[in-house]
Amino acid sequence: MSDAWALVIPVTVIVVIVLVGIVMKKLQKSLFSALGASMPETAPGAAPFSGFQQSPQESREDFVRRHWQRPGVVADGVTLVDLYDRIRALEERLAEAERRSTAPPD
């Protein structure tokens, strides 16, 4: 008889955990629908734009510049913003050097 109880208890615990998970998921759905919000979709870009997501028309650089002070959203925002600034300065210097090299000599 004790062998039967040794099997019933773990199975009961697993069933209870699964049922609690299902109940919690249903409560979350009902809470979100009651608040008028929708559950985020799994497809990229399917969720409406929020403050922590990059919008489809926004570049990665703009996203980093917008969130550079938020921990966890951008790995190291200060360093990334500094790198973007340096890249932009180098691109401007390169464009100026190309203009000078293609300009006819005076």
C-alpha positions in Angstrom: 0.0 0.0 0.0 2.8 2.4 0.7 4.2 1.9 -2.8 0.9 3.2 -4.2 1.1 6.3 -2.1 4.7 6.9 -3.2 3.4 7.1 -6.8 0.2 9.0 -6.1 1.8 11.9 -4.3 4.3 13.0 -7.1 1.6 12.6 -9.8 -0.8 14.7 -7.7 1.8 17.4 -7.3 2.5 17.5 -11.0 -1.3 17.7 -11.8 -1.7 20.5 -9.3 1.2 22.5 -10.8 -0.2 22.1 -14.3 -3.6 23.2 -13.2 -2.3 26.2 -11.3 -0.4 27.2 -14.4 -3.5 27.0 -16.6 -5.5 29.0 -14.0 -2.8 31.7 -13.8 -2.7 32.0 -17.6 -6.5 32.4 -17.8 -6.4 35.0 -15.0 -3.7 36.9 -16.9 -5.7 36.9 -20.1 -8.8 38.0 -18.3 -6.9 40.8 -16.5 -5.3 42.0 -19.8 -8.7 42.0 -21.5 -10.3 43.8 -18.6 -7.7 46.5 -18.8 -8.1 46.9 -22.5 -4.6 45.8 -23.3 -3.7 42.9 -25.5 -1.3 40.1 -24.9 1.9 40.6 -27.0 2.1 38.4 -30.0 5.1 36.2 -30.6 5.7 37.5 -34.1 8.3 40.3 -34.4 6.6 43.6 -34.9 3.2 42.3 -34.1 3.0 43.9 -30.7 2.1 47.6 -30.6 5.0 50.0 -30.2 6.0 50.7 -26.6 8.8 52.6 -24.9 11.1 49.5 -24.8 10.7 48.3 -28.4 12.4 49.5 -31.5 9.8 50.8 -34.0 10.0 49.4 -37.5 11.0 52.8 -39.0 13.6 53.5 -36.3 17.3 52.7 -36.8 19.3 50.8 -34.2 21.3 54.0 -33.6 18.2 56.0 -32.9 16.9 53.3 -30.5 20.2 53.3 -28.6 20.3 57.1 -28.4 16.7 57.1 -27.1 17.4 54.5 -24.4 21.1 55.0 -23.6 20.3 55.6 -19.9 18.0 52.6 -19.4 19.8 49.7 -17.8 19.1 46.4 -19.4 17.6 47.8 -22.6 20.9 48.9 -24.1 24.0 46.9 -23.1 26.3 49.9 -22.6 24.5 53.0 -23.9 27.2 55.5 -23.3 29.8 53.5 -25.1 27.5 52.8 -28.0 26.5 56.4 -28.4 30.1 57.4 -28.3 30.9 54.9 -31.0 28.0 56.2 -33.1 29.4 59.7 -32.7 32.9 58.7 -33.7 31.6 56.8 -36.7 29.6 59.8 -37.9 32.7 62.0 -37.5 34.8 59.6 -39.4 32.2 59.4 -42.2 32.2 63.2 -42.4 36.0 63.3 -42.6 36.0 60.7 -45.3 33.4 62.5 -47.3 35.4 65.7 -47.0 38.6 63.9 -48.0 36.8 62.4 -51.1 35.5 65.9 -52.1 39.0 67.3 -51.9 40.6 64.5 -53.8 38.0 64.7 -56.6 37.9 68.5 -56.8 39.9 69.9 -59.7 43.2 71.6 -58.7 43.1 75.4 -58.7 
